Amino acid sequence: MADAYYAGKVIFPEKFKDIDPVKKSDEIYSFLLGNPVYEQMAKDYGGFKKLDLTLP
């Protein structure tokens, strides 16, 4: 679910300009797991990074 917000932010930045994917991730993790664990997930799996969507 957190990835969907991040994808929305990358694909439709104007529509998701008020969304911080890291904060949204912690909201989702807190709801599902009881703790905001984005920082640990980013450390273990890389976290959200800038994507280059241009074709070669």
ABEGO torsion letter per residue (X at the ends): XAAAAAAAAAABAAAAAABBAAAAAAAAAAAAAGBBAAAAAAAAAGEBBBBBABBX
